[in-house]
Amino acid sequence: MITSMTSSMSKKALWLAPLSAAMLMLTACNNSSAPVESTETAAATEAPLNIKIATESSYKPFSYTDADGKLIGYEIELVDALCAQMKADCEVISQDWDGLIPGLNAQKFDAAIAGMSITPERQEVVEFSDPYFHTGIILIGKKGDDISVDSLKGQPIASQRSTVASQYLQEKHADSDIKLYDTQDNAYLDLTSGRVRAMMSDKVTGIDWLKTEAGKGYEVKGQEISTSEDAMGIAFRKGDPLVAKFNKALAELKDNGTYDQLTGSYFGTSSTAAAQKAVATDGVKEVVVVDEGNVDANAVIAKEEQAEAATK
């Protein structure tokens, strides 16, 4: 009986041995694969964001091209800073103004930054980041011409299409002869050629143009026009989690001083978007604070030119 049990147990042990070995091997395989899976998951989590951002390349000083065709400008540098803050790999491409929102929603790119004002109409089709800049509207005409915002009726007035300036013209001065252009540069060309009497644009790009050789014979007519829609934001597809990432990065740039330094280097002041508050920056002796749009833009140009001359 004892022999029989021993024999039986020996056979069972011999039968179980390979099974146990197999189970041990299977367990070992499973255990060895766990770290691999964990490593792959961690790698995926730590992988940098790859973001394609579209801009318009003829909107100086926000985004434009240099002599070599390279995209440069305030928004290009802001994007670089935002992407560095997020540790993201970003590609900035040029896109026609009219194709920015359609291209964004067609998933041709992930975001659009092009001096785009945050308006209710646009918010119906895209989602915006927190504002990164504020700018009003100005009317530019030839020096010595008595045209003003109050005398636009029947006059040929240029503006870039689908902008806050063109929207303002169509809503407030529909009785003027409004000429709309695909780019700001084409609007400037028709102004200097005499095909239009005046041009309406955002303050920053307009004042920047007045400093050029082509703009020397022109000036701002009247005061800056401030609207409730003069805040610029980065556009995204609705519901895109990138909005929160960019907002976080923008807030961090404001906290660490990068935003003020960058904005000040282009405009002499830094508008903290949320509060629309101008502050002094290095190398700028005087700051013109825009309060409800009551600012003499020609005085702004004169002050900036004086400051530049003092540094030469």
Secondary structure as UniProt FT lines:
FT   HELIX           2..46
FT   STRAND          50..55
FT   STRAND          58..59
FT   TURN            60..62
FT   STRAND          63..65
FT   TURN            67..68
FT   STRAND          71..72
FT   HELIX           74..86
FT   STRAND          89..94
FT   HELIX           97..99
FT   HELIX           100..105
FT   TURN            106..107
FT   STRAND          111..112
FT   HELIX           120..123
FT   TURN            124..125
FT   STRAND          127..128
FT   STRAND          133..134
FT   STRAND          137..142
FT   TURN            143..144
FT   HELIX           149..151
FT   TURN            153..154
FT   STRAND          156..160
FT   TURN            161..162
FT   HELIX           164..172
FT   TURN            174..175
FT   STRAND          177..181
FT   HELIX           184..193
FT   STRAND          198..202
FT   HELIX           203..210
FT   TURN            214..217
FT   STRAND          218..220
FT   TURN            228..229
FT   STRAND          231..232
FT   STRAND          235..236
FT   TURN            238..239
FT   HELIX           242..255
FT   TURN            256..257
FT   HELIX           258..267
FT   STRAND          270..271
FT   TURN            273..274
FT   STRAND          278..279
FT   TURN            282..283
FT   TURN            292..293
FT   HELIX           297..310
//
